[in-house]
Amino acid sequence: MLLVSPTGSGKSLCFQLPSVLRPGTACVISPLKALMSDQISELQRKKLPGTFINSDLDKEEKSARYELLANGVFKFLYVAPER
């Protein structure tokens, strides 16, 4: 299926809802850093644990997030394609 629709029309729901209903962490690959931050902020407002890892983070913050990921804390992980 190919869906072309404007920003804010609910495309993310296509992968977020199934991810919430299943166990484990959903890994979302996105080249847009601003989108990662916006998506995680919105998920956290809805009490869904998530984070992103990209080049904006320093080494210590990345390490902390990887450790939390290994402990199963996050439901959603947004990463840049190079990760």
Contacts in CASP RR format, 6 or more apart in sequence:
PFRMAT RR
TARGET T0000
AUTHOR 0000-0000-0000
METHOD contacts of the structure
MODEL  1
MLLVSPTGSGKSLCFQLPSVLRPGTACVISPLKALMSDQISELQRKKLPG
TFINSDLDKEEKSARYELLANGVFKFLYVAPER
3 11 0 8 1.000
3 14 0 8 1.000
5 11 0 8 1.000
12 39 0 8 1.000
15 26 0 8 1.000
15 28 0 8 1.000
16 26 0 8 1.000
16 43 0 8 1.000
16 76 0 8 1.000
19 26 0 8 1.000
19 75 0 8 1.000
19 76 0 8 1.000
20 48 0 8 1.000
20 75 0 8 1.000
24 72 0 8 1.000
24 75 0 8 1.000
25 69 0 8 1.000
25 72 0 8 1.000
25 74 0 8 1.000
25 75 0 8 1.000
25 76 0 8 1.000
25 77 0 8 1.000
26 75 0 8 1.000
26 76 0 8 1.000
26 77 0 8 1.000
27 77 0 8 1.000
27 79 0 8 1.000
28 39 0 8 1.000
28 76 0 8 1.000
28 77 0 8 1.000
28 78 0 8 1.000
28 79 0 8 1.000
29 78 0 8 1.000
29 79 0 8 1.000
29 80 0 8 1.000
29 81 0 8 1.000
30 36 0 8 1.000
30 39 0 8 1.000
30 78 0 8 1.000
30 79 0 8 1.000
30 80 0 8 1.000
31 80 0 8 1.000
31 81 0 8 1.000
33 52 0 8 1.000
33 54 0 8 1.000
33 55 0 8 1.000
33 56 0 8 1.000
33 80 0 8 1.000
36 52 0 8 1.000
36 54 0 8 1.000
36 78 0 8 1.000
36 80 0 8 1.000
37 52 0 8 1.000
39 52 0 8 1.000
39 76 0 8 1.000
39 78 0 8 1.000
40 50 0 8 1.000
40 51 0 8 1.000
40 52 0 8 1.000
40 76 0 8 1.000
40 78 0 8 1.000
43 49 0 8 1.000
43 50 0 8 1.000
43 75 0 8 1.000
43 76 0 8 1.000
44 50 0 8 1.000
48 75 0 8 1.000
48 76 0 8 1.000
49 73 0 8 1.000
49 74 0 8 1.000
49 75 0 8 1.000
49 76 0 8 1.000
50 74 0 8 1.000
50 75 0 8 1.000
50 76 0 8 1.000
50 77 0 8 1.000
50 78 0 8 1.000
51 65 0 8 1.000
51 68 0 8 1.000
51 69 0 8 1.000
51 74 0 8 1.000
51 76 0 8 1.000
51 77 0 8 1.000
51 78 0 8 1.000
52 77 0 8 1.000
52 78 0 8 1.000
52 79 0 8 1.000
53 62 0 8 1.000
53 65 0 8 1.000
53 66 0 8 1.000
53 77 0 8 1.000
53 78 0 8 1.000
53 79 0 8 1.000
53 80 0 8 1.000
53 83 0 8 1.000
54 78 0 8 1.000
54 79 0 8 1.000
54 80 0 8 1.000
54 83 0 8 1.000
55 80 0 8 1.000
55 82 0 8 1.000
57 65 0 8 1.000
68 74 0 8 1.000
69 77 0 8 1.000
END
